[in-house]
Amino acid sequence: MIGIALMGAGRMARTHAKAIGAAGGRLVTVYDVVESAAKSLASDTSASAARSVEEALQNPDVDAVLVVTSSDTHVDLIIQAVKAGKAVMCEKPLAPNLSDAQRCINTLGGQASNMLLAFNRRFDPGHAALKKAIDGGEIGSLEQLTITSRDPSPPPLDYIPKSGGLFRDMMIHDFDMARWMLGEEPVSIYSCGSCLVDPQIGKLGDIDTACVTMVTGSGKQAVILNSRRAVYGYDQRIEAFGSTGMVISDNPRATSLKRYSNTSFGAPDRIFTFYMDRYGDSYRMEIETFLGGVAAGTPPPVNAIDGLRAVYLAEAAGASLRLGKAIELKSDCEVTWHE
């Protein structure tokens, strides 16, 4: 079994710790700047609690490192782990800003393509089937892509200032999905944003409702819709429209039950309201992919370079919102907008 050092002991770290066991990995040690959190998670998973990053990396039973800490620490931890000769998987985003993401790529060099960046939605069975249908020519030539991603409710207000903003924190997943589904890089991006859910989010400098349109060099269009509130559940859908048809990855439901009565005419069961219920399988499958790649010595399907491109799109979307115009995108992630 491949031994893993987990950097971080918060909510997402616990999600990954559970997935490690389900995927057949072995959690060896946990490190967190909050020592009590590391000890708690270590105790729950029969792992040890490391007192420092160096202690975790020097553990002889550790083959790989999973980084699930705050975004501003990702790059330095990735670099330390790679220099220690460990395989690395890192939770999204790669970095909180474009300059740090570029620093990571520059430092890693050729190793950038060997690090798995945890865009877990690529591993969702429905989304993966949609991608396979596109690549298999089921809808002819892809022309329009619509990605809908809405949370049941906003995060706590104290999270907003440190989140990096909706484009970096929430839509970052959708930027990666769009690039993956389109099969080519967008050349322009235009964004609209509003604060419709909670005015306090706006006072903290963020938005809670957004629409982004991207166009590729061949003319393919992608629209991303985000909201911090969906009263009916965790709304996660992708529609791909092409020259000969359409495929949709829809919201899964807890059961296939439908209700018929004088007030309900075949109403299906509710969609999920918790991200782990919606994407639980994807977390396990991305860990399985990571462990399989480590064992076989093969590169991951999504890496640090993909992370750089997603951060670039997030920053460009923010610039488009501030400037009120479409932003031209460059293949080398060069910043072409002027504030």
Backbone hydrogen bonds, N-H to C=O, Kabsch-Sander energy under -0.5 kcal/mol:
donor,donor_aa,acceptor,acceptor_aa,energy
4,I,26,R,-2.6
5,A,64,A,-2.4
6,L,4,I,-0.5
6,L,29,T,-2.8
7,M,5,A,-0.6
7,M,66,L,-3.0
8,G,6,L,-0.8
8,G,31,Y,-3.7
14,R,10,G,-2.2
15,T,11,R,-1.8
16,H,12,M,-2.4
17,A,13,A,-2.6
18,K,14,R,-2.0
19,A,15,T,-1.7
20,I,16,H,-2.5
21,G,17,A,-1.4
22,A,18,K,-1.9
23,A,19,A,-2.1
24,G,21,G,-1.1
25,G,20,I,-2.8
26,R,2,I,-2.1
28,V,4,I,-2.6
28,V,26,R,-0.7
29,T,4,I,-1.3
30,V,48,S,-2.3
31,Y,6,L,-2.6
35,E,33,V,-1.0
37,A,34,V,-0.8
38,A,34,V,-1.8
39,K,35,E,-2.4
40,S,36,S,-2.1
41,L,37,A,-2.3
42,A,38,A,-2.6
43,S,39,K,-2.3
44,D,40,S,-1.8
45,T,41,L,-1.2
46,S,42,A,-0.5
46,S,43,S,-0.6
47,A,42,A,-2.3
48,S,28,V,-2.4
50,A,30,V,-2.6
50,A,48,S,-0.6
56,A,52,S,-1.8
57,L,53,V,-2.5
58,Q,54,E,-2.0
59,N,55,E,-0.5
59,N,56,A,-0.8
62,V,59,N,-2.0
63,D,3,G,-2.6
63,D,61,D,-0.6
64,A,3,G,-2.0
65,V,87,A,-2.9
66,L,5,A,-2.7
67,V,65,V,-0.5
67,V,89,M,-2.8
68,V,7,M,-3.1
68,V,66,L,-0.7
73,T,70,S,-2.2
74,H,70,S,-0.5
74,H,71,S,-1.1
77,L,73,T,-1.9
78,I,74,H,-2.8
79,I,75,V,-2.5
80,Q,76,D,-2.3
81,A,77,L,-2.4
82,V,78,I,-2.6
83,K,79,I,-2.4
84,A,80,Q,-1.4
85,G,82,V,-1.7
86,K,81,A,-2.3
87,A,63,D,-1.7
89,M,65,V,-2.5
90,C,116,L,-2.4
91,E,67,V,-2.8
92,K,118,A,-0.8
101,A,97,N,-1.9
102,Q,98,L,-2.6
103,R,99,S,-2.0
104,C,100,D,-2.1
105,I,101,A,-2.0
106,N,102,Q,-2.7
107,T,103,R,-2.2
108,L,104,C,-2.5
109,G,105,I,-2.2
111,Q,108,L,-2.1
112,A,109,G,-1.8
113,S,110,G,-0.9
114,N,111,Q,-1.6
115,M,112,A,-0.7
116,L,88,V,-2.1
117,L,115,M,-0.5
117,L,302,V,-1.6
118,A,90,C,-3.5
118,A,116,L,-0.5
119,F,117,L,-2.4
120,N,118,A,-1.5
122,R,119,F,-1.8
123,F,120,N,-2.0
124,D,121,R,-1.0
128,A,124,D,-2.9
129,A,125,P,-2.0
130,L,126,G,-1.9
131,K,127,H,-2.3
132,K,128,A,-2.2
133,A,129,A,-2.1
134,I,130,L,-2.2
135,D,131,K,-2.6
136,G,132,K,-1.8
137,G,134,I,-1.6
138,E,133,A,-2.2
140,G,137,G,-1.4
142,L,140,G,-0.5
143,E,241,F,-2.8
144,Q,241,F,-2.1
145,L,221,Q,-2.3
146,T,239,E,-2.8
147,I,223,V,-3.0
148,T,146,T,-0.5
148,T,237,R,-2.8
149,S,225,L,-2.8
150,R,235,D,-2.7
151,D,227,S,-2.3
159,Y,156,P,-1.9
160,I,156,P,-0.7
160,I,157,L,-0.7
162,K,159,Y,-0.7
163,S,159,Y,-0.7
163,S,160,I,-1.2
164,G,160,I,-0.5
169,D,165,G,-2.9
170,M,166,L,-2.1
171,M,166,L,-2.5
173,H,170,M,-1.0
175,F,171,M,-2.4
176,D,172,I,-1.7
177,M,173,H,-2.3
178,A,174,D,-2.6
179,R,175,F,-2.1
180,W,176,D,-2.3
181,M,177,M,-2.9
182,L,178,A,-2.8
183,G,179,R,-1.8
187,V,215,V,-3.4
188,S,215,V,-1.3
189,I,327,I,-1.7
190,Y,213,T,-2.4
192,C,211,C,-2.6
194,S,209,T,-2.8
196,L,194,S,-0.6
201,I,198,D,-1.5
202,G,198,D,-0.9
203,K,199,P,-1.9
204,L,200,Q,-1.2
205,G,202,G,-1.8
206,D,201,I,-2.1
208,D,194,S,-2.1
209,T,194,S,-1.8
210,A,226,N,-2.5
211,C,192,C,-2.4
212,V,224,I,-2.3
213,T,190,Y,-3.0
214,M,222,A,-2.9
215,V,188,S,-1.7
216,T,220,K,-2.2
217,G,185,E,-0.8
219,G,216,T,-1.4
221,Q,143,E,-2.4
222,A,214,M,-2.6
223,V,145,L,-3.0
224,I,212,V,-2.7
225,L,147,I,-3.0
226,N,210,A,-2.5
227,S,149,S,-1.2
228,R,208,D,-2.1
230,A,152,P,-0.5
233,G,230,A,-1.9
234,Y,272,F,-3.6
235,D,150,R,-1.4
235,D,233,G,-1.1
236,Q,234,Y,-0.8
237,R,148,T,-2.0
238,I,249,S,-1.9
239,E,146,T,-2.7
240,A,247,V,-2.9
241,F,144,Q,-3.1
241,F,239,E,-0.5
242,G,245,G,-3.3
243,S,141,S,-1.5
244,T,139,I,-1.9
245,G,139,I,-0.7
245,G,242,G,-0.6
247,V,240,A,-2.3
249,S,238,I,-2.8
250,D,248,I,-0.8
254,A,270,R,-1.0
259,R,267,A,-2.5
261,S,264,S,-2.9
266,G,259,R,-1.6
266,G,264,S,-1.0
267,A,259,R,-1.5
269,D,257,L,-1.1
271,I,232,Y,-0.5
272,F,252,P,-0.8
277,D,274,F,-0.6
278,R,274,F,-1.9
279,Y,275,Y,-3.2
280,G,276,M,-1.3
283,Y,279,Y,-1.5
284,R,280,G,-1.5
285,M,281,D,-2.5
286,E,282,S,-2.2
287,I,283,Y,-1.7
288,E,284,R,-2.4
289,T,285,M,-2.2
290,F,286,E,-2.3
291,L,287,I,-3.0
292,G,288,E,-2.5
293,G,289,T,-2.3
294,V,290,F,-2.3
295,A,291,L,-2.5
296,A,292,G,-2.1
297,G,293,G,-1.7
298,T,293,G,-1.5
304,A,112,A,-1.7
304,A,115,M,-0.6
307,G,303,N,-1.7
308,L,304,A,-2.2
309,R,305,I,-2.2
310,A,306,D,-2.1
311,V,307,G,-2.2
312,Y,308,L,-2.3
313,L,309,R,-2.1
314,A,310,A,-2.1
315,E,311,V,-2.4
316,A,312,Y,-2.3
317,A,313,L,-2.4
318,G,314,A,-1.9
319,A,315,E,-2.2
320,S,316,A,-2.4
321,L,317,A,-2.1
322,R,318,G,-2.2
323,L,319,A,-2.7
324,G,320,S,-1.9
325,K,320,S,-1.0
327,I,189,I,-3.1
329,L,187,V,-2.8
333,C,330,K,-1.7
336,T,334,E,-0.7
